[in-house]
Amino acid sequence: QRMILPKKFIYDILPKSPVAFIGTLVDIVDHNQTGSLHSYDLTFENIQLLRGNIVQEKAFLYRKQSHPITEQNDEQRKLELKREYLACLNNSTTIHSLFEIDFINDAAELVQIAGLPVGWSKQTDEYFSPWKNHHRKWWSSSSDTFKNVPKCNDCQRPALTTGDSITMSVKRVDNKSQFELTVTNTSDKPVQIPALVCDKQSKIILWHDSIFVMSNLNNDQHFFPKTNESDEVECVELGPYQSISIILDITMLNNLILEQDDTDISLIFCLGEKSAEINL
């Protein structure tokens, strides 16, 4: 069977996915099953991107397997052509979860959910952050600065986003473990970036307090160690068309283990609701 997850799990799965879109399914190519893993090539049209980046002219790989979040008595339904689906992806090409939707009734709410920072989830009126085990002082001491922003129910980190005019890109530098991340203001006006914070006094950008990394191997979040502890922060502001960059070393990430013979690996660098992907 081709599993479609129940819509009640969208609030948990969509915000944790670095890439997501909605579209109409127009073609299914069924591959041979390998063990418990079953895969398909899926082609969509009328795609509306919710977050991340995709290559729209290519089919997407969907690897169907039992999903840990589902209950045993949840109905497992088959994919059908000409139906509208929400696709949640590990990277720009591989779908991990599918939901059947009604575009007219669901699209606006899905756009709102996709506006949460990557890795977050929402349950009723409570928010939960992937940063809860990586506490920073400024989450509570800067509460006035972010008083109108939803906060994690567990750790009080504010759910900070980048805004529509901000883009991200990443490229490898000479050292195999080092990557240059660039954040750009694409507008002709100065823009504050809530998800990218700096110390209020020194103005030093707290990149390690703002960025985390996911891989397509397991979709876990990996964090950099804090390098500067700040009691109070403010949003970084970029001028018109301004870019800023940082060199990040992935050997500093917690619990990220890459084997020598690993192939087809991609890393996704996350800032607020935006992400930038690079293949290793």
DRENPAPA-570143 format. One record per residue (C-alpha): residue in one letter; chain; x, y, z; residue number from 1. Coordinates in steps of 0.1 Angstrom, whole numbers, plus 5000, padded with zeros to 4 digits. Each point is the difference from the previous one (the first is absolute). Layout:
BEGIN
{A,A,{X,Y,Z},NUM}
...
//
This chain:
BEGIN
{Q,A,{5000,5000,5000},1}
{R,A,{5011,5036,4994},2}
{M,A,{4997,5017,5033},3}
{I,A,{4983,5034,5005},4}
{L,A,{5003,5013,5035},5}
{P,A,{4969,5013,5019},6}
{K,A,{4997,5038,4998},7}
{K,A,{5001,5002,5038},8}
{F,A,{5038,4996,4998},9}
{I,A,{5007,5030,4977},10}
{Y,A,{5006,5023,5030},11}
{D,A,{5028,4978,5012},12}
{I,A,{5016,4989,4967},13}
{L,A,{4998,5031,4977},14}
{P,A,{5019,5024,5023},15}
{K,A,{5028,4974,5005},16}
{S,A,{5005,4995,4963},17}
{P,A,{5025,5024,4983},18}
{V,A,{4982,4997,4966},19}
{A,A,{4962,4997,4993},20}
{F,A,{4976,5007,4972},21}
{I,A,{4964,4994,4990},22}
{G,A,{4991,4987,4965},23}
{T,A,{4979,4978,4978},24}
{L,A,{5013,4964,4995},25}
{V,A,{5001,4992,4963},26}
{D,A,{5023,4969,4997},27}
{I,A,{5011,4971,5022},28}
{V,A,{5029,4976,4992},29}
{D,A,{5002,4970,5023},30}
{H,A,{5034,4986,5007},31}
{N,A,{5007,4965,5013},32}
{Q,A,{4998,4996,5037},33}
{T,A,{5032,4995,5020},34}
{G,A,{4994,4984,5034},35}
{S,A,{4975,5022,5019},36}
{L,A,{5008,5030,4978},37}
{H,A,{4978,5008,4970},38}
{S,A,{5008,5029,4977},39}
{Y,A,{4982,5020,4972},40}
{D,A,{5008,5028,4976},41}
{L,A,{4973,5026,5003},42}
{T,A,{4993,5028,4976},43}
{F,A,{4979,5030,5010},44}
{E,A,{4986,5031,4982},45}
{N,A,{4986,5033,5012},46}
{I,A,{5027,5000,5027},47}
{Q,A,{4999,5026,5027},48}
{L,A,{5032,5001,5020},49}
{L,A,{4995,5005,5038},50}
{R,A,{5036,4999,5011},51}
{G,A,{5035,4991,4987},52}
{N,A,{5009,4994,4964},53}
{I,A,{4992,4973,4975},54}
{V,A,{5007,4991,4964},55}
{Q,A,{4965,5001,4985},56}
{E,A,{5007,4983,4967},57}
{K,A,{5011,4968,5017},58}
{A,A,{4981,4972,5016},59}
{F,A,{5003,4997,5038},60}
{L,A,{5011,4968,5017},61}
{Y,A,{4975,4988,5026},62}
{R,A,{5012,4973,5023},63}
{K,A,{4971,4985,5017},64}
{Q,A,{5006,4982,5033},65}
{S,A,{4983,4997,5034},66}
{H,A,{4998,5035,5016},67}
{P,A,{5008,5002,5037},68}
{I,A,{4974,5027,5007},69}
{T,A,{4970,4981,4987},70}
{E,A,{4977,4978,5021},71}
{Q,A,{4993,4964,4991},72}
{N,A,{4963,5006,4994},73}
{D,A,{5006,5030,4976},74}
{E,A,{4987,4993,4965},75}
{Q,A,{5027,4995,4974},76}
{R,A,{4987,5014,4967},77}
{K,A,{5014,4997,4965},78}
{L,A,{5012,5029,4979},79}
{E,A,{4977,5010,4972},80}
{L,A,{5007,5020,4969},81}
{K,A,{4985,5035,4996},82}
{R,A,{4997,5004,5037},83}
{E,A,{5016,5029,5020},84}
{Y,A,{5027,4991,5025},85}
{L,A,{5023,5016,5025},86}
{A,A,{5035,4986,4996},87}
{C,A,{5026,5003,5028},88}
{L,A,{5036,4994,4989},89}
{N,A,{5034,4993,5016},90}
{N,A,{5017,5019,4972},91}
{S,A,{4992,5014,4966},92}
{T,A,{4993,4966,4984},93}
{T,A,{4988,4974,5027},94}
{I,A,{4965,4999,5015},95}
{H,A,{4996,4985,5034},96}
{S,A,{4964,5008,5008},97}
{L,A,{4968,5006,4979},98}
{F,A,{4966,5014,5010},99}
{E,A,{4969,5002,4978},100}
{I,A,{4986,5036,5002},101}
{D,A,{4973,5022,4986},102}
{F,A,{5018,5029,4985},103}
{I,A,{4972,5025,5003},104}
{N,A,{4993,4993,5037},105}
{D,A,{5035,4990,5012},106}
{A,A,{5026,5022,4981},107}
{A,A,{4998,5031,5022},108}
{E,A,{5005,4980,5032},109}
{L,A,{5029,4980,4985},110}
{V,A,{5017,5033,4990},111}
{Q,A,{4996,5011,5037},112}
{I,A,{5014,4968,5014},113}
{A,A,{5029,5001,4975},114}
{G,A,{5008,5034,5014},115}
{L,A,{5013,4985,5033},116}
{P,A,{5037,4996,5003},117}
{V,A,{5014,4967,4986},118}
{G,A,{5000,4972,5026},119}
{W,A,{4972,5015,5022},120}
{S,A,{4966,4985,5005},121}
{K,A,{4966,5012,5012},122}
{Q,A,{4975,4981,5021},123}
{T,A,{4967,5018,5005},124}
{D,A,{5013,5034,5013},125}
{E,A,{5034,4988,5012},126}
{Y,A,{5033,5002,4982},127}
{F,A,{5030,4977,5003},128}
{S,A,{5035,5008,4989},129}
{P,A,{5030,4978,4990},130}
{W,A,{5022,5023,5020},131}
{K,A,{4986,4989,5034},132}
{N,A,{5032,4981,5010},133}
{H,A,{5023,5029,4989},134}
{H,A,{4990,5028,5023},135}
{R,A,{5012,5036,4997},136}
{K,A,{4996,5027,5026},137}
{W,A,{4985,5025,4976},138}
{W,A,{4968,4979,4995},139}
{S,A,{4987,5013,5033},140}
{S,A,{5020,5032,5004},141}
{S,A,{4989,5014,4966},142}
{S,A,{4963,4991,5005},143}
{D,A,{4990,5037,4996},144}
{T,A,{5017,5001,4966},145}
{F,A,{4980,4971,4987},146}
{K,A,{4969,5004,5022},147}
{N,A,{4975,4996,4971},148}
{V,A,{5018,4968,4987},149}
{P,A,{4987,4965,5008},150}
{K,A,{5024,4982,5024},151}
{C,A,{5009,4964,5005},152}
{N,A,{4979,4984,5027},153}
{D,A,{5030,4981,5014},154}
{C,A,{5029,5025,4999},155}
{Q,A,{4985,5034,4991},156}
{R,A,{5021,5005,4969},157}
{P,A,{4981,5024,4977},158}
{A,A,{4989,4987,4966},159}
{L,A,{5021,5024,4979},160}
{T,A,{4997,5002,4962},161}
{T,A,{5020,5017,4973},162}
{G,A,{4973,5018,4979},163}
{D,A,{4991,4997,4963},164}
{S,A,{5029,5021,4986},165}
{I,A,{5028,4980,5015},166}
{T,A,{5017,4972,4981},167}
{M,A,{5027,4975,5010},168}
{S,A,{5027,4982,4981},169}
{V,A,{5028,4976,5010},170}
{K,A,{5032,4989,4982},171}
{R,A,{5030,4979,5009},172}
{V,A,{5033,5017,5006},173}
{D,A,{5034,4984,4996},174}
{N,A,{4999,4980,5032},175}
{K,A,{4978,4970,4997},176}
{S,A,{4981,5007,5032},177}
{Q,A,{4996,5037,4996},178}
{F,A,{4971,5017,4983},179}
{E,A,{4992,5037,4992},180}
{L,A,{4965,5010,5009},181}
{T,A,{4987,5033,4985},182}
{V,A,{4969,5019,5010},183}
{T,A,{4987,5026,4976},184}
{N,A,{4975,5028,5001},185}
{T,A,{4984,5000,4965},186}
{S,A,{4979,5031,5006},187}
{D,A,{5008,5037,4993},188}
{K,A,{4993,5009,5037},189}
{P,A,{5018,4992,5033},190}
{V,A,{4986,4968,5015},191}
{Q,A,{5003,4986,5036},192}
{I,A,{5004,4962,5002},193}
{P,A,{4985,4988,5033},194}
{A,A,{5014,4965,4995},195}
{L,A,{5036,5013,4998},196}
{V,A,{5009,5016,5033},197}
{C,A,{5030,5020,5013},198}
{D,A,{5011,5010,5034},199}
{K,A,{4983,5033,5009},200}
{Q,A,{5031,5016,5014},201}
{S,A,{5029,4987,4978},202}
{K,A,{4979,4995,4968},203}
{I,A,{5018,4966,4995},204}
{I,A,{4978,4977,4979},205}
{L,A,{4991,4969,5019},206}
{W,A,{5001,4976,4971},207}
{H,A,{5001,4969,5022},208}
{D,A,{4969,5012,5018},209}
{S,A,{4982,5004,4968},210}
{I,A,{5010,4972,4976},211}
{F,A,{4996,4963,5002},212}
{V,A,{5005,4972,4975},213}
{M,A,{4980,4970,4988},214}
{S,A,{5011,4971,4978},215}
{N,A,{4980,4978,4977},216}
{L,A,{5013,4969,5018},217}
{N,A,{4976,5002,5029},218}
{N,A,{4984,5035,5000},219}
{D,A,{5014,5006,5035},220}
{Q,A,{5011,5035,5011},221}
{H,A,{5037,5007,5007},222}
{F,A,{5012,5031,5019},223}
{F,A,{5032,5020,5003},224}
{P,A,{5014,5006,5035},225}
{K,A,{4994,5035,5012},226}
{T,A,{5030,5023,4996},227}
{N,A,{4988,5032,5016},228}
{E,A,{4975,5001,5029},229}
{S,A,{4978,5030,4998},230}
{D,A,{4976,5014,5026},231}
{E,A,{4980,5021,4976},232}
{V,A,{4998,4999,4962},233}
{E,A,{4984,5019,4971},234}
{C,A,{4993,4992,4964},235}
{V,A,{5027,5004,4974},236}
{E,A,{4991,5026,4973},237}
{L,A,{5012,4999,4964},238}
{G,A,{5000,5029,4977},239}
{P,A,{4985,5000,4965},240}
{Y,A,{5014,4970,4980},241}
{Q,A,{5026,4994,5028},242}
{S,A,{5014,4966,5006},243}
{I,A,{5019,4986,5030},244}
{S,A,{5019,4967,5002},245}
{I,A,{5015,4976,5025},246}
{I,A,{5023,4970,4997},247}
{L,A,{4985,4970,5020},248}
{D,A,{5019,4968,5008},249}
{I,A,{4977,4970,5001},250}
{T,A,{5024,4980,5022},251}
{M,A,{4988,5023,5028},252}
{L,A,{4964,4987,4997},253}
{N,A,{4987,4978,5027},254}
{N,A,{4992,4963,4991},255}
{L,A,{5007,5004,4963},256}
{I,A,{5019,4969,4988},257}
{L,A,{5009,4997,4964},258}
{E,A,{5016,4968,4988},259}
{Q,A,{5028,5000,4974},260}
{D,A,{4979,4979,4976},261}
{D,A,{4967,5019,5005},262}
{T,A,{4986,5011,4966},263}
{D,A,{4971,5021,4989},264}
{I,A,{5001,5021,5032},265}
{S,A,{4987,5035,5002},266}
{L,A,{5002,5025,5029},267}
{I,A,{4973,5026,5006},268}
{F,A,{5010,5032,5018},269}
{C,A,{4970,5015,5017},270}
{L,A,{4993,5036,5011},271}
{G,A,{4964,5008,5011},272}
{E,A,{4976,4986,4974},273}
{K,A,{5027,5001,4973},274}
{S,A,{5026,4973,4990},275}
{A,A,{5028,4995,4976},276}
{E,A,{5011,4966,4988},277}
{I,A,{5033,4987,4988},278}
{N,A,{5010,4965,4988},279}
{L,A,{5032,4985,5015},280}
//
